[in-house]
């Protein structure tokens, strides 16, 4: 479980739901939660310590202390360099000359998409799609916002009569990885490698499984390549400043191409 998963819980539950109330309080008060004990949090949320402890377990944490440490860490690493890929010079330009930054950012996105179009050809993409269509069961994995893009691809395959699986929360991805068997295909979509650093247990469960394993990444090279049966490098160079537009472009193309290939 991660803070993102807790946000997902907040999105689909009424704010008067006890666990939603606890999650909301902890996220909004992440600066203070390390100094708060379970009794204090329960009092602030107008509930009991037992309810707070139960919420921690339901959110996938072993206990309350682990939950508040994870929330504190997740919120504190959310700075522009990591979440928006903005370095000091980018921030300075964005603050002082927004139109120039805007045009530069647009050019970076265009360049990285064109690079992907030239790096991975349509035959390789067809090969990947056919493996997904023809397998007994295909499972998709990703981290954070990558999961949103992957779910679009999942829906496209479903419309084409091909059922794939995506684990949304950490615990769901781990359970899905542990269920992989001979004949399955596991595809990890990771633009810049956050999947490996944030979900190492899921990664190890995938590569240790008997399923065929595939990595799709924007990184031109990665230390994790050797762990997979196949790797699709979709970019010739790392362009983190442009974000995951190259991967989104590829997934959008795959969704459209799968429609045609599933009918041949």
C-alpha positions as CSV (number, residue, x, y, z in Angstrom):
1,X,0.0,0.0,0.0
2,X,1.2,3.5,-0.7
3,X,-0.2,7.1,-0.1
4,X,-1.4,6.9,-3.7
5,X,-3.5,3.9,-2.8
6,X,-4.9,5.7,0.2
7,X,-5.9,8.6,-2.1
8,X,-7.7,6.0,-4.3
9,X,-9.6,4.9,-1.3
10,X,-10.6,8.5,-0.5
11,X,-11.8,8.9,-4.1
12,X,-14.3,6.1,-3.9
13,X,-15.5,6.4,-0.3
14,X,-17.6,9.0,1.5
15,X,-15.6,11.4,3.7
16,X,-17.6,10.2,6.7
17,X,-16.3,6.6,6.2
18,X,-14.0,6.0,9.3
19,X,-11.0,4.8,7.3
20,X,-11.4,7.6,4.8
21,X,-11.4,10.1,7.7
22,X,-8.3,8.5,9.2
23,X,-6.5,8.5,5.8
24,X,-7.4,12.1,5.1
25,X,-6.2,13.3,8.5
26,X,-2.9,11.5,8.2
27,X,-2.2,12.8,4.7
28,X,-3.1,16.4,5.5
29,X,-1.0,16.3,8.7
30,X,2.0,14.4,7.5
31,X,4.4,17.0,9.0
32,X,3.2,16.2,12.5
33,X,2.2,12.5,12.3
34,X,5.7,11.2,13.3
35,X,5.2,12.9,16.7
36,X,1.6,11.6,17.2
37,X,0.7,8.3,18.8
38,X,-2.2,6.2,17.9
39,X,-4.4,7.5,20.7
40,X,-3.8,11.1,19.6
41,X,-4.7,10.3,16.0
42,X,-7.8,8.4,17.1
43,X,-8.9,11.4,19.1
44,X,-8.3,13.8,16.2
45,X,-10.4,11.5,13.9
46,X,-13.2,11.0,16.5
47,X,-12.7,7.3,16.6
48,X,-10.9,4.6,18.6
49,X,-7.3,3.4,18.6
50,X,-8.6,0.0,17.5
51,X,-10.2,1.6,14.5
52,X,-6.9,3.3,13.5
53,X,-5.0,0.1,14.0
54,X,-7.6,-1.7,11.8
55,X,-7.3,0.9,9.1
56,X,-3.6,0.5,9.0
57,X,-4.0,-3.3,8.4
58,X,-6.7,-2.8,5.9
59,X,-4.5,-0.3,4.0
60,X,-1.8,-3.0,3.8
61,X,0.5,-1.9,6.6
62,X,1.6,-4.2,9.4
63,X,0.8,-1.6,12.0
64,X,0.1,2.1,12.7
65,X,3.8,3.1,13.0
66,X,4.6,1.7,9.5
67,X,1.6,3.5,8.0
68,X,2.5,7.0,9.4
69,X,6.2,6.5,8.4
70,X,5.2,5.6,4.8
71,X,2.9,8.6,4.5
72,X,5.5,11.0,5.9
73,X,8.1,9.6,3.5
74,X,5.8,9.6,0.5
75,X,4.7,13.2,0.9
76,X,8.2,14.5,1.6
77,X,9.8,13.0,-1.5
78,X,7.1,14.8,-3.6
79,X,9.4,17.7,-4.6
80,X,9.6,19.1,-8.2
81,X,12.8,17.3,-9.0
82,X,11.2,13.9,-8.5
83,X,7.5,14.4,-9.2
84,X,7.8,17.0,-12.0
85,X,11.4,16.4,-13.1
86,X,12.2,20.0,-12.7
87,X,15.8,21.0,-11.9
88,X,16.9,24.3,-10.5
89,X,17.3,25.9,-14.0
90,X,13.9,24.6,-15.2
91,X,12.3,26.1,-12.1
92,X,14.1,29.4,-12.6
93,X,13.0,29.6,-16.3
94,X,9.4,28.6,-15.4
95,X,9.3,31.3,-12.8
96,X,10.9,34.1,-14.9
97,X,9.9,33.2,-18.5
98,X,6.9,30.9,-18.7
99,X,6.3,31.3,-22.4
100,X,9.9,30.2,-23.2
101,X,9.7,27.2,-20.9
102,X,6.3,26.3,-22.4
103,X,7.7,26.2,-25.9
104,X,10.8,24.3,-24.8
105,X,8.8,21.7,-22.9
106,X,6.6,21.2,-26.0
107,X,9.7,20.6,-28.1
108,X,11.1,18.1,-25.6
109,X,7.8,16.1,-25.7
110,X,7.8,16.2,-29.5
111,X,11.4,15.1,-29.7
112,X,11.0,12.2,-27.3
113,X,7.9,10.9,-29.1
114,X,9.7,11.1,-32.5
115,X,12.6,9.3,-30.9
116,X,10.3,6.4,-29.8
117,X,8.8,6.2,-33.3
118,X,12.3,5.8,-34.7
119,X,13.7,3.5,-32.0
120,X,11.0,0.8,-31.8
121,X,9.5,-0.2,-35.1
122,X,6.0,-1.4,-35.8
123,X,7.1,-5.1,-36.3
124,X,8.4,-5.2,-32.7
125,X,5.2,-3.7,-31.4
126,X,3.2,-6.3,-33.3
127,X,5.3,-9.0,-31.8
128,X,4.5,-7.7,-28.3
129,X,0.8,-7.4,-29.0
130,X,0.6,-10.9,-30.4
131,X,2.2,-12.3,-27.4
132,X,-0.4,-10.7,-25.2
133,X,-3.3,-11.8,-27.4
134,X,-2.1,-15.4,-27.7
135,X,-1.1,-16.1,-24.1
136,X,-3.3,-18.0,-21.6
137,X,-3.2,-15.0,-19.3
138,X,-1.4,-11.6,-19.6
139,X,-0.7,-9.5,-16.5
140,X,0.4,-5.8,-16.7
141,X,2.5,-4.2,-14.0
142,X,3.5,-0.6,-13.3
143,X,4.0,2.0,-10.6
144,X,2.0,5.2,-9.8
145,X,0.7,7.1,-12.8
146,X,1.9,4.4,-15.2
147,X,-0.9,2.2,-13.9
148,X,-3.5,4.7,-15.2
149,X,-2.0,4.5,-18.7
150,X,-1.7,0.7,-18.5
151,X,-5.4,0.4,-17.5
152,X,-6.3,2.3,-20.8
153,X,-4.4,-0.5,-22.6
154,X,-6.2,-3.1,-20.6
155,X,-9.6,-1.7,-21.6
156,X,-8.5,-1.7,-25.2
157,X,-7.6,-5.4,-25.1
158,X,-10.9,-6.1,-23.3
159,X,-12.8,-4.5,-26.1
160,X,-10.9,-6.8,-28.5
161,X,-12.0,-9.8,-26.5
162,X,-8.7,-10.3,-24.7
163,X,-8.8,-10.3,-20.9
164,X,-5.7,-9.0,-19.2
165,X,-5.1,-8.3,-15.5
166,X,-3.7,-5.3,-13.7
167,X,-3.1,-5.0,-10.0
168,X,-3.9,-1.5,-8.8
169,X,-2.6,-1.5,-5.2
170,X,0.8,-2.8,-4.1
171,X,-0.7,-5.8,-2.4
172,X,-2.8,-6.6,-5.5
173,X,0.3,-6.4,-7.7
174,X,2.2,-8.7,-5.4
175,X,-0.7,-11.2,-5.2
176,X,-0.9,-11.1,-9.0
177,X,2.8,-11.7,-9.4
178,X,2.7,-14.6,-7.0
179,X,-0.1,-16.2,-9.1
180,X,1.9,-16.2,-12.3
181,X,2.3,-19.7,-13.9
182,X,3.7,-21.4,-16.9
183,X,2.1,-20.1,-20.1
184,X,1.3,-16.6,-18.6
185,X,3.0,-13.4,-19.8
186,X,3.9,-10.7,-17.4
187,X,4.6,-7.3,-18.8
188,X,6.2,-4.5,-16.7
189,X,5.8,-1.0,-18.1
190,X,8.4,1.3,-16.4
191,X,9.4,4.6,-18.0
192,X,12.3,5.5,-15.7
193,X,12.7,2.6,-13.2
194,X,10.5,3.7,-10.3
195,X,8.8,0.4,-10.4
196,X,11.9,-1.4,-9.4
197,X,12.9,1.0,-6.5
198,X,9.3,1.3,-5.1
199,X,8.0,-2.3,-5.7
200,X,11.1,-4.5,-5.3
201,X,9.1,-7.4,-3.9
202,X,6.7,-7.4,-6.9
203,X,9.7,-7.2,-9.3
204,X,11.3,-10.2,-7.7
205,X,8.1,-12.2,-7.6
206,X,7.7,-11.6,-11.4
207,X,11.2,-12.6,-12.5
208,X,11.2,-15.6,-10.1
209,X,7.9,-16.8,-11.6
210,X,7.6,-19.5,-14.4
211,X,5.8,-17.0,-16.6
212,X,7.3,-15.3,-19.6
213,X,8.5,-11.9,-18.5
214,X,8.7,-8.7,-20.6
215,X,10.0,-5.2,-19.7
216,X,8.9,-2.1,-21.7
217,X,10.9,0.9,-20.7
218,X,12.0,4.4,-21.9
219,X,15.5,3.8,-20.5
220,X,18.0,3.1,-23.2
221,X,19.7,0.7,-20.9
222,X,18.9,-0.7,-17.4
223,X,20.5,-3.1,-15.0
224,X,17.2,-5.0,-14.7
225,X,17.2,-6.0,-18.4
226,X,19.0,-9.3,-17.8
227,X,16.3,-10.4,-15.4
228,X,13.6,-10.4,-18.1
229,X,13.1,-12.8,-21.0
230,X,12.6,-9.9,-23.3
231,X,13.1,-6.1,-23.1
232,X,11.7,-3.5,-25.3
233,X,13.7,-0.2,-25.1
234,X,11.4,2.4,-26.7
235,X,13.9,5.3,-26.5
236,X,17.4,5.7,-27.7
237,X,18.3,8.1,-24.9
238,X,17.0,9.1,-21.5
239,X,14.9,12.2,-21.6
240,X,13.4,12.3,-18.1
241,X,12.4,16.0,-18.4
242,X,9.8,15.1,-21.0
243,X,8.1,12.7,-18.7
244,X,6.3,9.5,-19.8
245,X,4.9,10.9,-23.0
246,X,6.9,8.4,-25.1
247,X,5.4,5.5,-23.1
248,X,1.9,6.9,-23.3
249,X,2.3,7.4,-27.1
250,X,3.4,3.7,-27.4
251,X,0.4,2.5,-25.3
252,X,-2.0,4.5,-27.3
253,X,-0.6,3.1,-30.5
254,X,-0.7,-0.5,-29.1
255,X,-4.4,0.0,-28.2
256,X,-5.3,0.9,-31.8
257,X,-3.1,-1.7,-33.4
258,X,-4.5,-4.5,-31.1
259,X,-7.9,-3.7,-32.5
260,X,-6.7,-4.7,-36.0
261,X,-4.5,-7.7,-35.0
262,X,-7.2,-9.3,-32.8
263,X,-9.4,-9.5,-35.9
264,X,-6.9,-11.2,-38.2
